[in-house]
Amino acid sequence: ASGVPGRWDRSRVGTAHRWSVMLRACAARRAPSLTPRFAARCFDRAAVPTGHRWLTAGQDRAAPVATPGGASHGSRGSAAAPTVSLWQGDAEWQLRGEVAPVLRVPAQSTLHRLGLSVRQMILPRGFPQSVSPGYEGYTGWLAAGLFAHSFTVMVSTNALLSGFFAQMSAASWLMKDLLPPLLAGTLASRIRTLEANPKKWLGAACFANSLLGVAEFLIPHLLPLDSWMLLAICTNVGKMTGYLIIGASRAVLQKTLATGDNLGEVTAKLGTLGMLMHCFGAVTALTLVQVLDFWGQLAALSAGAAVGFYAPVRASQCVVMPTLSAVSLRRLAQRFAAARDSPTTTTTAAATATATATAAATA
């Protein structure tokens, strides 16, 4: 059987039908006392592939009605060949005797089909049972953050590229990308607490990348030409380090979201979401830079940088980490101490206020 509603493997239907015909013939020879309708109903059910959980079989139980031709018919089938319905989602296959199966699919609008396609593209199989609670919130905020980050990167890169290609050679741009990967890998490998506190590192890396995106946009507009290369290398080192930290932090969070052996599928679905948001953000950025001046681009870039920092932080808050780290233990102890001391503090303040009021009245 196929996983898409409305599709059914015809080889399985043919196999079920052949088994049904063979079992009916065997029943006719070995048990002639059985009525044809009873034997057909029993062995049609035996031929249905009930091992597939997504299929349900339904059969017409109405009493046969005599017809002028001598055949007796129920509401949807005859006595000799009753109708068996195989359901897969909203689609129905109707099997009746030796007649070819009939597929009945409810009409769906183009918008509904598009929504189903997008859902299958970004949500894992078995959703929401196959993921942890909070997956929807994580996905929504992550999509907003990825869109904003892609928009920020495209606007800043467009400004930097325009400056480099207008005032410097293409080889200078290539030189900008040689040193940063080595330095970024060295810096990211020195982080030891990322596994224990991925949310903190995710927020710090997103904030740094947003800030560096705005800095890259301002470099060709405000600073002299001689400083472009050095500053571009520095910002690129920071951004690549941030990308490594963001990827590692998201891997820890996605491991928590996957409830079973579907971590690979969850990662692939979120990666597909990231590619879609990257395309949408790039198209939006390349469209706006054609119509906005410097101040308009700076305002749009600032808004994108703010969303690119805030949305991933909110996405990480939707994930409940199952492990107890030193940071979470300290927070729990602080909350417990605050909750324990609050009644005592309230009682002390009330007693002090009462004593002050009594002293004032006595005076």
C-alpha positions as CSV (number, residue, x, y, z in Angstrom):
1,A,0.0,0.0,0.0
2,S,1.1,3.5,-0.7
3,G,1.4,6.2,2.0
4,V,-0.5,8.8,-0.1
5,P,-4.3,8.9,0.3
6,G,-6.0,7.7,-2.8
7,R,-3.3,5.4,-4.0
8,W,-3.4,1.6,-3.8
9,D,-1.0,-1.1,-5.0
10,R,-3.0,-2.9,-7.7
11,S,-0.9,-6.0,-7.3
12,R,-2.1,-6.4,-3.7
13,V,-5.8,-5.9,-4.9
14,G,-5.3,-8.6,-7.5
15,T,-3.8,-11.0,-5.0
16,A,-6.7,-10.4,-2.6
17,H,-9.2,-11.0,-5.4
18,R,-7.5,-14.3,-6.5
19,W,-7.5,-15.6,-3.0
20,S,-11.1,-14.7,-2.6
21,V,-12.1,-16.6,-5.8
22,M,-10.0,-19.7,-4.8
23,L,-11.5,-19.8,-1.3
24,R,-15.1,-19.4,-2.7
25,A,-14.5,-22.4,-5.0
26,C,-13.1,-24.5,-2.2
27,A,-16.0,-23.6,0.0
28,A,-18.5,-24.6,-2.7
29,R,-16.9,-28.0,-3.1
30,R,-16.3,-28.8,0.6
31,A,-19.2,-27.1,2.3
32,P,-22.2,-27.1,-0.2
33,S,-24.6,-26.5,2.7
34,L,-23.2,-23.0,3.2
35,T,-25.3,-20.3,1.6
36,P,-23.5,-18.4,-1.3
37,R,-23.9,-15.1,0.4
38,F,-22.5,-16.3,3.8
39,A,-19.5,-18.0,2.1
40,A,-18.8,-15.0,0.0
41,R,-18.9,-12.6,2.9
42,C,-16.6,-14.8,5.1
43,F,-14.0,-15.5,2.5
44,D,-14.0,-11.9,1.1
45,R,-13.1,-10.8,4.6
46,A,-10.3,-13.5,4.8
47,A,-8.9,-12.2,1.5
48,V,-8.6,-8.6,2.7
49,P,-5.0,-7.6,3.7
50,T,-5.9,-6.9,7.4
51,G,-2.3,-6.7,8.4
52,H,-2.2,-3.0,7.2
53,R,-3.3,-0.8,10.0
54,W,-4.3,2.1,7.7
55,L,-7.0,-0.1,6.0
56,T,-10.5,-0.8,7.2
57,A,-13.0,-3.1,5.5
58,G,-16.7,-2.5,5.4
59,Q,-19.3,-4.8,3.7
60,D,-22.9,-4.3,2.9
61,R,-25.1,-6.3,5.3
62,A,-28.5,-5.4,3.8
63,A,-30.8,-8.3,2.9
64,P,-30.7,-9.3,-0.8
65,V,-33.5,-8.0,-3.0
66,A,-34.7,-10.0,-6.0
67,T,-34.3,-8.5,-9.4
68,P,-36.2,-9.4,-12.7
69,G,-33.0,-11.0,-14.1
70,G,-33.0,-13.6,-11.3
71,A,-30.0,-12.0,-9.5
72,S,-30.4,-10.7,-6.0
73,H,-28.8,-7.3,-5.1
74,G,-28.2,-5.5,-1.8
75,S,-27.9,-1.8,-1.6
76,R,-24.4,-1.9,-3.1
77,G,-23.7,-5.5,-4.2
78,S,-25.2,-8.8,-5.3
79,A,-25.6,-12.0,-3.2
80,A,-23.0,-13.8,-5.3
81,A,-20.5,-10.9,-5.3
82,P,-20.9,-8.6,-2.4
83,T,-19.1,-5.3,-2.3
84,V,-16.0,-4.9,-0.1
85,S,-14.7,-1.4,0.6
86,L,-11.1,-0.8,1.4
87,W,-10.5,2.6,3.0
88,Q,-7.1,4.5,2.9
89,G,-7.5,7.9,4.4
90,D,-10.5,9.5,2.6
91,A,-10.1,7.3,-0.5
92,E,-12.3,4.2,-1.0
93,W,-11.6,1.2,-3.2
94,Q,-14.8,-0.8,-4.0
95,L,-14.2,-4.5,-4.8
96,R,-17.2,-6.4,-6.3
97,G,-16.6,-9.9,-7.6
98,E,-14.5,-10.1,-10.7
99,V,-15.2,-6.6,-11.7
100,A,-12.2,-4.2,-11.7
101,P,-11.8,-2.2,-8.5
102,V,-13.5,1.2,-8.4
103,L,-11.7,4.1,-6.8
104,R,-13.8,6.8,-5.1
105,V,-11.9,9.9,-3.9
106,P,-13.6,13.0,-2.5
107,A,-13.2,16.2,-4.4
108,Q,-10.4,18.4,-3.0
109,S,-9.6,22.0,-3.9
110,T,-6.2,23.1,-5.2
111,L,-5.5,25.0,-2.0
112,H,-6.3,21.9,0.1
113,R,-4.0,19.7,-2.0
114,L,-1.3,22.3,-1.7
115,G,-1.7,22.4,2.0
116,L,-1.4,18.6,2.2
117,S,1.8,18.7,0.1
118,V,3.4,21.3,2.3
119,R,2.4,19.4,5.5
120,Q,4.0,16.2,4.1
121,M,7.1,18.1,3.2
122,I,7.8,19.7,6.6
123,L,6.1,17.3,9.2
124,P,7.4,13.9,10.0
125,R,5.3,10.8,9.6
126,G,2.9,10.0,12.4
127,F,2.8,13.7,13.6
128,P,2.0,14.6,16.3
129,Q,2.5,11.3,18.0
130,S,6.0,10.8,16.5
131,V,7.5,14.0,18.1
132,S,7.6,15.6,21.5
133,P,5.2,18.3,22.6
134,G,6.3,21.7,21.5
135,Y,7.3,20.6,18.0
136,E,4.7,22.9,16.4
137,G,5.9,26.0,18.3
138,Y,9.5,25.1,17.6
139,T,8.8,24.8,13.9
140,G,6.8,28.0,13.6
141,W,9.4,30.2,15.5
142,L,12.2,28.5,13.7
143,A,10.7,29.2,10.3
144,A,10.3,32.9,11.2
145,G,13.9,33.1,12.4
146,L,15.3,31.4,9.3
147,F,13.4,33.7,7.0
148,A,14.6,36.8,8.9
149,H,18.2,35.5,9.0
150,S,18.1,34.8,5.3
151,F,16.8,38.2,4.6
152,T,19.5,39.8,6.8
153,V,22.3,37.8,5.1
154,M,21.1,38.7,1.6
155,V,20.9,42.4,2.2
156,S,24.3,42.6,4.0
157,T,25.9,40.4,1.4
158,N,24.5,42.5,-1.5
159,A,26.0,45.6,0.0
160,L,29.3,44.0,0.6
161,L,29.4,42.4,-2.8
162,S,28.6,45.7,-4.5
163,G,31.5,47.4,-2.6
164,F,34.0,44.7,-3.4
165,F,33.2,44.3,-7.0
166,A,33.0,48.0,-7.5
167,Q,36.3,48.9,-5.8
168,M,38.2,45.6,-5.6
169,S,38.8,42.5,-7.6
170,A,37.0,39.2,-7.4
171,A,40.2,37.6,-6.0
172,S,39.8,39.8,-2.9
173,W,36.4,38.3,-2.3
174,L,37.8,34.8,-2.5
175,M,40.6,35.7,-0.1
176,K,37.9,36.8,2.4
177,D,36.7,33.2,2.6
178,L,40.0,31.4,3.1
179,L,41.0,32.1,6.7
180,P,37.5,32.3,8.4
181,P,36.7,28.5,8.2
182,L,39.9,27.5,10.0
183,L,39.5,30.1,12.7
184,A,35.8,29.4,13.1
185,G,36.4,25.7,13.5
186,T,39.1,26.3,16.1
187,L,36.9,28.6,18.1
188,A,33.8,26.4,18.0
189,S,35.7,23.3,19.1
190,R,36.7,25.0,22.4
191,I,33.1,25.1,23.6
192,R,32.6,22.4,26.2
193,T,29.1,23.2,27.7
194,L,27.1,23.2,24.5
195,E,25.5,19.8,25.1
196,A,24.5,20.8,28.7
197,N,23.0,24.3,27.8
198,P,22.2,24.5,24.1
199,K,19.6,27.2,24.5
200,K,22.1,29.7,25.9
201,W,24.6,29.1,23.1
202,L,21.8,29.2,20.5
203,G,20.7,32.6,21.7
204,A,24.3,34.0,21.9
205,A,25.1,32.8,18.4
206,C,22.0,34.2,16.9
207,F,22.6,37.5,18.5
208,A,26.2,37.6,17.3
209,N,25.2,36.7,13.7
210,S,22.4,39.4,13.6
211,L,24.8,42.0,14.9
212,L,27.5,41.0,12.4
213,G,25.0,41.1,9.6
214,V,24.3,44.7,10.3
215,A,28.0,45.5,10.6
216,E,28.7,43.9,7.2
217,F,26.0,46.1,5.7
218,L,27.6,49.3,7.1
219,I,31.2,48.4,6.2
220,P,31.1,49.6,2.5
221,H,28.9,52.6,3.3
222,L,30.7,54.2,6.2
223,L,34.3,52.9,6.4
224,P,37.3,53.6,4.1
225,L,38.3,51.1,1.4
226,D,41.6,50.1,3.0
227,S,39.7,48.5,6.0
228,W,37.2,46.5,4.1
229,M,39.2,43.3,3.7
230,L,40.3,43.1,7.3
231,L,36.8,43.8,8.6
232,A,35.1,41.4,6.2
233,I,37.5,38.6,7.4
234,C,36.7,39.4,11.0
235,T,32.9,39.4,10.5
236,N,33.1,36.2,8.4
237,V,35.0,34.5,11.2
238,G,32.3,35.5,13.7
239,K,29.5,34.4,11.4
240,M,30.9,31.0,10.6
241,T,31.6,30.3,14.3
242,G,28.0,31.3,15.0
243,Y,26.8,28.9,12.2
244,L,28.7,26.0,13.8
245,I,27.3,26.7,17.2
246,I,23.7,27.2,15.9
247,G,23.9,23.9,14.0
248,A,25.2,22.0,17.1
249,S,22.6,23.6,19.4
250,R,19.8,22.7,17.0
251,A,21.0,19.2,16.8
252,V,20.7,18.8,20.6
253,L,17.2,20.3,20.5
254,Q,16.1,18.1,17.6
255,K,17.3,15.1,19.4
256,T,14.9,15.9,22.2
257,L,12.1,16.5,19.8
258,A,12.5,13.1,18.2
259,T,10.6,10.6,20.4
260,G,11.7,7.4,18.6
261,D,14.2,6.4,15.9
262,N,13.1,9.3,13.7
263,L,15.9,11.8,14.4
264,G,17.0,11.6,10.8
265,E,13.5,12.2,9.5
266,V,13.0,15.2,11.9
267,T,16.3,16.7,10.8
268,A,15.5,16.2,7.2
269,K,12.1,17.9,7.6
270,L,13.5,20.9,9.4
271,G,16.3,21.1,6.9
272,T,13.7,21.3,4.1
273,L,11.9,24.0,6.1
274,G,15.2,25.9,6.3
275,M,15.7,25.7,2.5
276,L,12.2,27.0,1.9
277,M,12.7,29.9,4.2
278,H,16.1,30.7,2.7
279,C,14.5,30.9,-0.7
280,F,11.7,33.1,0.5
281,G,14.0,35.4,2.4
282,A,16.4,35.7,-0.5
283,V,13.7,36.6,-2.9
284,T,12.2,39.2,-0.5
285,A,15.7,40.8,0.1
286,L,16.6,41.0,-3.6
287,T,13.2,42.6,-4.3
288,L,13.4,45.2,-1.6
289,V,17.0,46.3,-2.3
290,Q,15.9,47.4,-5.7
291,V,13.3,49.9,-4.4
292,L,14.8,51.0,-1.0
293,D,17.5,53.5,-0.4
294,F,20.2,53.3,2.2
295,W,18.0,54.2,5.2
296,G,15.2,52.0,4.0
297,Q,17.5,49.0,3.7
298,L,19.1,49.8,7.1
299,A,15.6,49.9,8.7
300,A,14.5,46.6,7.1
301,L,17.9,45.0,8.0
302,S,17.5,46.1,11.6
303,A,14.0,44.6,11.8
304,G,15.2,41.3,10.2
305,A,18.2,41.1,12.6
306,A,15.9,41.6,15.6
307,V,13.5,38.9,14.4
308,G,16.5,36.6,13.5
309,F,17.6,36.8,17.1
310,Y,14.3,36.7,18.9
311,A,12.6,33.9,17.0
312,P,15.2,31.2,17.5
313,V,15.3,32.0,21.3
314,R,11.5,31.6,21.4
315,A,11.8,28.4,19.4
316,S,14.3,26.9,21.9
317,Q,11.9,27.7,24.8
318,C,9.3,25.4,23.2
319,V,11.6,22.4,23.8
320,V,11.6,20.8,27.2
321,M,15.0,19.3,27.9
322,P,14.8,15.9,29.7
323,T,18.2,16.1,31.3
324,L,19.0,17.8,34.5
325,S,22.2,19.9,34.1
326,A,24.0,22.1,36.7
327,V,22.4,25.2,35.2
328,S,18.8,23.8,35.4
329,L,19.5,22.4,38.9
330,R,20.7,25.8,40.1
331,R,17.6,27.4,38.6
332,L,15.3,24.9,40.4
333,A,17.1,25.6,43.7
334,Q,16.7,29.3,43.3
335,R,13.0,29.0,42.5
336,F,12.4,26.7,45.4
337,A,14.2,29.1,47.8
338,A,12.2,32.0,46.4
339,A,8.9,30.2,46.8
340,R,9.9,29.1,50.4
341,D,11.0,32.6,51.5
342,S,8.1,34.5,49.9
343,P,5.5,33.6,52.7
344,T,8.0,34.5,55.4
345,T,8.9,37.8,53.7
346,T,5.2,38.7,53.3
347,T,4.5,37.9,57.0
348,T,7.5,40.0,58.1
349,A,6.4,42.9,56.0
350,A,2.8,42.7,57.3
351,A,4.1,42.6,61.0
352,T,6.3,45.6,60.4
353,A,3.5,47.5,58.8
354,T,1.2,46.7,61.7
355,A,3.8,47.7,64.3
356,T,4.4,51.0,62.5
357,A,0.6,51.8,62.3
358,T,0.2,51.0,66.1
359,A,3.1,53.3,67.0
360,A,1.7,56.1,64.9
361,A,-1.7,55.7,66.5
362,T,-0.3,55.7,70.0
363,A,1.7,58.8,69.3
